[in-house]
């Protein structure tokens, strides 16, 4: 290592199993030991999420062989008592899983789970599993489907209540081939779900390069709370 990085290596057990790649994430702390090349090389992928303003750590990671994988913007939407027009909707159940998995694999085919760190199909597989887990109430609490008058799905949103007055959107996407305006309907649906649970703030993160999502959340009244970068490292990325 050409720069000192103090962090613990935290095993990502679920991701390690799912991708069949021993994976870890850095947990930064001034009290942590200095990372060594040998410790990092024990994993096929090491992830680090860094505040975009932390240039010192970003420079140290770059010097240590980490590469930028993705930049992220985290939004916070205050939930008011105002009622927005709701689309026709329903709670997804297990009968919807196959169609949701197929749609998610296509919509989320590009993400931070991408080459050269992951295989070409891994991003789609990951988000297909995410939406299935949401339907089953694992990790996210629920998956809501907006549909037209004939019951044809238009899009879906997954949500989880993280605290008594806080919730977070996991996935939000229009169905492949759906017409415009679905995102606004899904945001209204997410807001309604929060209102029913007396949630005061709804959080959602998206890629910095996803300008459509950035505009959607800002139009809905969400404000930027944080920006961050994801860095990845493989064993042979050391300098």
Beta strands, then each sheet from edge to edge (+ up, - down):
strand 1: 7-11
strand 2: 23-28
strand 3: 45-51
strand 4: 67-78
strand 5: 88-91
strand 6: 142-147
strand 7: 153-163
strand 8: 166-174
strand 9: 201-207
strand 10: 223-233
sheet 1: 1+ 2- 3- 10+ 4- 9+ 8+ 7- 6+ 5-
end
